[in-house]
Amino acid sequence: MKTGALVLALVTGGHAVPLGQANPDSSPCNQTAMAAAADAYIAAQTAGQLAPLLAVTAANWTYIENNKDISLAGSTAGSILAKALKVDHRRTNYDITACATYTELVSASDPDNPYVIGTQIRHAGQQVVSVDSIVSTTGAWLFDAKKTLEHILQENWTTILPASARDTRSVLQAAGDAYLDMWSNATASAAVPWGTPCTRLEGSAYTGHNRPDDSCKAGIPSNHNQAPNTHRRYVIDETMGSVSVFCVWEHMMNAADSHELRLEGGKLRYVHTMTSCGSKACKL
């Protein structure tokens, strides 16, 4: 995989804006419009047609799939959007500061077309300027869509209340960065706000046993001299205690990777990952 094809900035109104920063448009970020765009994305994926998405996109919008910039040129050819998928699960989180959303999608009903997809959608004002998807299917790291769906449905991803109990953006991003830094930094593990109970859904492998001592520490790297996880893009939802991070997983075949972490009371509660190595089966 050539990481040089990765889109590292949004181009809005002629200005390059680094991913993960605040909404570049002067218009206020509109959660109603973001929710409608997330629904349009799901409608496009369900139909296998681009039309629902084009209704909410800017003229110069970009589409990124597994860290590669793909020109859709008015059709879905060459992308996962060409496939009509039955969506068995979807959850969308909202980043009001960056004017972006993260949608987790699972399609497990069709044994010939199982998918687990994470999608970050970025807006300028009320228009979509970027759709960025990590698409995992058969051959992806520890992939099994049915098991993934089963585990997700066991979890409680509700709004964190009261508002005073929510972690800040900086705390959430620092937790995501510390977690991803463990592969290349021996001291990073100590900076991760490990919680108990905590469950990690890595592909379809689950560390949870429905016990109060469930831990996300199982299998964390002991070799900290690996390649770093680079080209990170963030969607942070304080109301959900969630940080979504897309990156290039350099240690695993330069894979396209999605990590989402949820913190509760300042401590790690859930970790969801999906990792795709393109046309090859993922191997360490």
N, C-alpha and C positions, 0 to 999 in steps of 0.2 A: 504494500500500500504506500502510495506517495503522499506524504503529509503536506507537500507543497500545494496540493490542490485544495487543502482545507481553507474554508473561508474564515478568516480571523477577525474580520470587522464587518459591521453593517455599513452600508452606504446609504445615507438618508439626506436628501436635499443637497447632495454634492459633498457631504462631509463624512469622513470615515470615523466611525464610533466604535471603540473597543468593546467587545462583547462583555456583558455583565455590568456595564455602567448604567447610569440613570437614563431615562427616556430622553433621546436627543431632540425630539420635536417640542416646540413651544406649547403645544396643546396639552392639557392635563391628561394623565393616564386614566382611561375609562374602563373600569372592571366589567361593566355590562358589555362593552364592545369586545373585550378580551374573551369573555365567556361565550359570546356569539361566534367569535373566530374559532375557539376551541371546538364548538359544536359543528362549525362548518368543516373543520379538518376531519372530525369523526365522520361526518356525512360523506365527505369525499372518499375516505378510506373504506367506508361501508359499501359505497356504490362502485368503487374502482374508477371514479371519474373525477376530473379536475374542477368541473364547473362550480360545485359548492364553495370550494376554496378560492377560486378566482373572484368570487363575489365580494371578498373581504380583503384582497391583497392590493398592495400598491403596484404601480406599473413596473417598477424595477425590483420587484421582490426576488429573493434568492431561495433556492431549495438545496439543502445539504442532506445527504444520506450516508451514514457510516463514514463521516468525516470527508466526504467527497462532494464537491460542488457539482450539481447536475442541472443542466439546462432542460427544463421540461418543454419549452417551446410550444406551449398551448396544449400539450397532451401529457399523459402520465407515463409514456413509454420510457423504459429504463429505470423505473422507480417502483417501490412497493405500492405506491398509489395506483398502479395499474391493476392491482388485485383487489377484488371485492371481498372484504373480510367480514365475518360475523364477529362483532365485538362483544365478548363475554364479560369484560371488565374495563372500565375507564375511570380514572380519577384525574382531575385537573387542579393544580395549585397555581396561585396568582402572586406575581412579584410586582407590586404597585410602584416600587421605586424604579426598577429597570423597565417597566411596562412590558412584561414578558409572562408567559405561562409555561408550565411543564405538565404534560399529559402522559400518564402511564396507561398503556393499552395492552390487553391480552386477548388473543384469538386462539381458543383451544378446541373449538367444536369440530373443526374439519381436520381429520388426521393427516390429510395430504397438504395442508397449508397452515401449520401451526406457527404463530408468531407472538413474540413479546416485544413491544416497541415503546421507546421513550421519545417524546417529541417536545422540544423547546420552540415556542413561537414568540417572535419579537415584533413589537409594534412601534410605529411612529404615529402619535395621535391615535386615530381609530382605525388605521390601516395596518395590515400585516406586511412587514418588510423582510422577514426571514422565517423559514420553517426548517428546523434542524432536527433530524431524526436519527436515533440509534436503533437499528432494526436487527433483531436476533431471531434465528430460526434454527432448524436442524443443523447440527455441526457447530453451533455457537457454544461457548463455554458453559458446561453443565446444563444444557438446554433441555427442558421438558415443560411445554406450555401448560399441560393439565396439572402437573404438580405445582407449578408456579401459581396458577389460579387458585388451587386448593389452599395453599399457604397464605396468599394475599387475603382471601376471604376470612381467614381466622383473625386478622389484625384489626386494630381499632385506630383508624386515621380520622379522628374527629378534630374540630377546631379546639385549640388550646384555650381554656377559660380558667380563671379570669384573664383579661388582657395583661394584667400586671405580672402574670406567670410566664409570659412569652419571652424567649431569648431574642436578643437583638440581631440585626443582620450581620454585624461584625463577628459575633459569637458563632453564628451558624456557619458563616463562610470559613472561619478559622477551624471549626470542627471538621468540615469537609476537606480542607487543605491538609490538616494534620493527618487525617485518615489516609489520604492519597500519598502523602509524603513518606509514609512508613516504609515503602519499597526502596527508597533511595536515601533515607535519613534515619540513622539509628536512634536519634532522640525523639523522633516525631510521635512514637507510640505513647510516650508519657504525656504528650499534649492533647491526645484524644480524650474527650470527656466520657470515658467508658461508663456505662450504666448497667444496673441489674434490676429487673431482667432486661435483656437486650437480645433481639433475634436478628440474624442476618440471612437474607434470601439471596444467595449467590447463584445466578442462573436459576436452577430449581432446587439446589441444595439448601437445606434449612437447618439452622442451628437451634431452633426452638423445640422444646419438649413440653411446653405448657407448664413449666415449673418456675417458681420465683427466683431460682438461681440461674436461669437461662443467660448465656453469655454470647457476645459477639466476638470474643477474643479467640475462639477456636480457629486455628489455621492462619493466624496473622503471620506475616513474613518474619522468619528468623534471619534471612539474608537481606540486609539493608543496603547492599551495594549494587542494587539493580538499577536499570535505566529509570529516569523519572517519568511521571505521568504528566504529559505536557498538553498545551493548547486547551486549557480549561475554560469552559463557559458555564456560567452560573445562572440559576433561577432560584430565588430565595423568597420563601413565604413565611413570614414571622407568625402568622395566625395558625399555621399548621406545624410550626417548628421544623420546617423542611428546607434543605438545601439540595438542589439537583446540580450535579457537576458532570458535564460531558468532557471527555479528554481523549488523547491518544495514549493507549496502554502499551508503552514501548517494550516492556519486558515480555509481553505476550504477542509477538508477531506484529507489533504496531497496530494492535486491534483498536477498533472503535468501541469506546466504553462509556457506560452510564452508571454513575453511583448516585443514589439518593439516600440521604440520611435524615432521620427525624430525631429531634431532641425533645425530651420532656423534663421540665424542671432542671434544665441545664445539663442533662445527662443523655447519652445516646440510648435510644429505645429501639429503633428499627434501622436496618440497612438493606436497601434493594440494589442489586447490580445486574446489568446485562452487558455482555461482551461479545462482539462479533468480529470474526477474522475474515470477513468477506467470503470468497468462494472456497476457502480452505477451512478444515476443522481446526478449532483453536487448540493449541498445545503450548505448554510451558517450555 
